[in-house]
């Protein structure tokens, strides 16, 4: 069963250039597609979906593009997520809080709290996220627990270590999809991707549809996962 599908939402800027619109409009369209895809995932009964929406490296983009993205996040986290919460989505965020504007952090906390009891699809938004950063942060928390006597390195294994990840209840990825034709994972959920099936789609993210999701699910169902056995 496809339990957790993740998306690296790539190609907003390329879509904007190809369609003769601003980069801001490309990102705006990308946000609209993200919402559509989340609903499509929920309609198909998939319990978990993740989206890589802003990496720790994305702060290096131009100040104007970063400001435009923050304005989209600010509006989306306040308005769009409220509707999704009403539609039974659980919302969680994975990533660091440094550099993130305080008002956006507030909206993130509100969304997580308001959706905590929801039983529909869990939407994990990887925001100010890096896969290596997540593992480093987990190691720091483990080291603090060892120093305080709350954990023992002698007893540590993979199962126990994952409890130090961001939202450890989020299961491993079953299928990872990257759009825009790029074939790399860019640090997306490194720990949870150990045995992930992967697909690379040539379409830019703003062109992705529910039909593409159905094709991904069909491809996943054709594959035989052995997990090293």
N, C-alpha and C positions, 0 to 999 in steps of 0.2 A: 504494500500500500504506500502511495505517495503521501508522506506525513508532513514534510517540510520542504517547501520550494523557495529558493532564494533568487533574487534578481539583482544583477549589477546594471543599473539603469544608465546606460552609456549612449551617447549620440545626440543629446539635446542641442548642442552647439552646431553639430554637423547638419542636423535637421533644419535648424534656423537658417544657416547659410544656403542650403539647398532650396529653401522655400522663400528666400528673400525677405526674411523678417529678422528682428533684433534677437540677440542672444537671450535677452530677458523673455521674449515671447517663446523662444525654444524651451527654456526652463519651465515657463508657465504651462505650456502644453505637456511637458513631461510630468508635471504634478497631476494634471488632469488624467493622464493615462495611468499613473500610479494608482489613483483612486479607483479607476475603472477596473484595473487588473486585480486589485484587492477584492473587490466585489465579485469578480469572476472566479477567483480562487475560492471564496467563501461559498458561492453557489455550487461549486463542484465538490464541496465537502472536505476540502483539504484543511487540516487543523492549524497549520502554521505556515506563514510566509514572511520572508525577510526582504528588505530592499536597502541597497547601499546608496544613500542619498547625499552624503557629504563626508568626505574622508578627512583625516588629519592633515593630509597634504593639500587639500583644496583651498586652505587659507592662503596658499601661494598664488592663487589666481589674482587677476587685477582687482584693486579695491572696489571698482564699480561693480564687477560681476559678483564679488562676495557680498556687497551691500544689497544687490538685487536678490540674491539667493536668500539672505537673511530676511528680507521683506516678504518673500514667498513663504518661508518657513513660519514667520511670525503670523501671517494670515491663515496659512494652512493648519497649523497646530491649534489655532483658536477656533476656527470656523469649521473646516472640513472634518477634523477629527471628532468634533462634537456630534456631527451627523453620523459618523461611523460608529461612535460609541452607542448612540441611540439604536443603531442597527446591529448591536450585539458583538461588535468587534472588541477584542482586548488589545490595547495599545501598550507596547513597551519600547524603550529606547536603549540602544547599545552604543556606548561611546564615552569619551571623556567630557567633563563639564568645563574645563578651562577654555577660555576665549569666547565661550558662548554667551551672548547677551543675557542679562539677568531676567528680562521679561520673557524671553524664549524658554529659559530654564523653568520659569514658573508655569508656563503653558504645558511643558512636557510633564512636569510633576502632576498637574491637574489631570491631564489625560490619562496618565497611568493610574492615578487614584480612582478616578471616576469609572474606569473600565475594568477595575480589578475583579469584579464579580461576573463579568460577561463570559459567556460560554461558547461564543462563535469562534471564528478564526482569530488567532493571535497574529497581529501585524507587528513585526519587529523592525523598527526603523533604525538603521545604522547611521548615526548622525555624529559628526566629529569623531569618526570611528577609524581605527586601524587594527588589523589583525595582530600585528606584533605588539602594538600598544596594549591590547587586551590581555595578552599573555604576560607582558611585563607587569601590568597592574595586578594580575592574579598572583604573580610571584611575590610582589611587594606585600600583598595582603597575607599571603601564606607566611612570609618571613616575620611579619608582625605577630601573627598568631603563634608561631614557634617561639619567638622571643618572650611572649606573654604566657607561654605554657598551655595554650589552647589547642595546639597541634604538634604532632611529632613527625619529623622527616622520615623516621624509620618506618612509620606506618603509611606513608604517603604513596598513593598509586594514581592511575589515570582517573578512576572514578571519583576519588576524593578531591583531586586537583581541580576537576571541572566545577566543583562547588565554589571556586574562587573566580570563575569567569563572570562577565556581565550576565545577569539573568540566567543563572545556571539551569533553570527549568526549561530553557529553550533547547529542544533536541538537536541532534546532528542534522545537517542538511542531507536530504535524499537527492535532490536535483538542484544544480546551480546553472542559471541561465545568464549569459552576458550578451547584450545587444551591440549593434554597430559594427560587427565583424571582427572586433578585437578578440584575441584568444589568450587572455591572461586573467588572473583572479584579483590582482592588485591588493592583496592582503585581506580579502573579504573572508571573514570568519574562518581563519586558518585552522583553529582547533576543531571546529565542527565540520570541516571539509575533508577530513582524512580519507573517507571512502565515498565521497560525493560523486554522483554521476554529473557530467557536464555537457552543456550544449552551447554552441556559439551561433547566434543568429545574425545574419547580415543586415537586417533591418535596424534602423535607428529607433531608440526607445519610443519617441512620440508616434511612430507608425505601428507599434505593437497592438494587437487586437486579441480578443477572446479566442479567435480561431487559432492564433499562434500558440496560445496557452494549451488548447486542445491538442495541437500537434506535439507540443512538448510532453504532455501527459501520455500520449500514445507512444512516443519514442521511449519514455521511461518504462512503460509497461512491456515494451519489447526487450528490454535489457535484462540480463541475468546477473544479479549482484551476489558475489561470493564472499566478500569481506576477508579475502586472503585464504579462504578454506580450499 
